[in-house]
């Protein structure tokens, strides 16, 4: 994933612009399905914090009252994949077919 860029994607009717959007949306979906912060924290391999935490690249996800650290494409993908292969989010595997990525070298010339 290191040399890729998300060109287009949708996840549960949310437009995905990059790997960090996908990481955030996967956690939003997981939280809504689990309904519990502790379960999400135990399941996720991403760095997440309850509430608003603005330092060190932790944007706040107001919908579910957590902050999640932005990550590289590779680390984002690992965390997304970890959630996807958990029993609660097996339906996420269908989502992966809706993401289009291109090598970064090609993506630069597309815009």
C-alpha positions in Angstrom: 0.0 0.0 0.0 3.0 2.3 0.5 3.1 3.3 -3.2 -0.6 3.6 -3.7 -3.2 6.4 -3.5 -6.9 6.0 -3.0 -8.6 7.4 -6.1 -12.2 6.6 -5.3 -14.1 4.8 -2.6 -17.3 4.5 -0.7 -17.9 2.8 2.6 -21.5 2.7 4.0 -22.4 5.7 1.9 -19.4 7.7 3.0 -16.9 9.0 0.4 -13.4 7.8 1.1 -10.6 10.1 -0.1 -7.5 8.4 1.5 -6.3 5.5 3.7 -6.9 7.5 6.9 -10.6 8.2 5.9 -10.9 4.4 5.4 -9.3 3.8 8.7 -11.7 6.2 10.5 -14.8 4.9 8.7 -13.9 1.3 9.5 -13.7 2.3 13.2 -17.0 4.2 13.1 -18.7 1.1 11.6 -17.1 -1.2 14.1 -18.1 1.0 17.1 -21.7 1.2 15.9 -21.8 -2.6 15.6 -20.1 -3.3 18.9 -21.8 -0.4 20.8 -19.0 -0.3 23.4 -15.7 1.7 23.6 -13.9 -1.0 25.5 -14.8 -3.7 22.9 -13.6 -1.4 20.1 -10.3 -0.7 21.9 -9.7 -4.4 22.6 -10.4 -5.3 18.9 -8.5 -2.5 17.2 -4.8 -2.4 16.6 -4.9 1.3 15.7 -4.0 3.9 18.3 -7.3 5.2 19.5 -8.3 7.3 22.5 -11.7 8.0 24.1 -12.8 11.6 23.6 -11.0 14.4 21.9 -7.2 14.2 21.7 -5.7 16.7 19.3 -1.9 16.2 19.7 0.2 13.9 17.6 -2.1 13.5 14.6 -5.2 12.2 16.5 -8.2 13.7 14.6 -11.5 13.6 16.6 -14.3 11.5 15.3 -17.2 13.3 16.8 -19.8 10.8 15.7 -18.4 8.1 18.1 -16.4 10.3 20.5 -13.0 8.9 19.8 -9.7 10.1 18.4 -7.7 7.9 16.1 -4.1 8.5 15.1 -3.4 9.1 11.4 -1.1 6.4 10.0 0.8 5.5 6.8 -1.0 3.6 4.1 0.5 0.3 5.2 -0.3 0.7 8.9 -3.8 2.0 8.1 -4.4 -1.1 5.9 -3.2 -3.4 8.6 -5.6 -1.9 11.1 -8.5 -2.0 8.6 -7.7 -5.6 7.7 -7.6 -6.5 11.3 -11.1 -5.2 11.9 -12.4 -6.7 8.6 -11.3 -10.2 9.5 -12.9 -10.0 13.0 -16.2 -11.8 13.3 -18.1 -8.5 13.8 -17.1 -7.0 10.5 -16.9 -9.8 7.9 -19.3 -7.7 5.7 -16.5 -5.2 5.3 -14.8 -7.6 2.9 -17.4 -6.6 0.3 -16.4 -3.0 0.7 -12.8 -3.7 -0.4 -14.1 -4.3 -4.0 -15.4 -0.7 -4.0 -12.0 1.0 -3.5 -9.9 2.0 -6.5 -6.2 2.6 -6.0 -3.5 3.6 -8.3 0.3 3.6 -8.0 1.2 7.1 -6.7 3.4 7.7 -9.7 0.3 7.4 -11.9 -2.0 9.2 -9.5 0.1 12.3 -9.6 -0.5 12.6 -13.4 -4.3 12.1 -13.1 -5.0 15.4 -11.4 
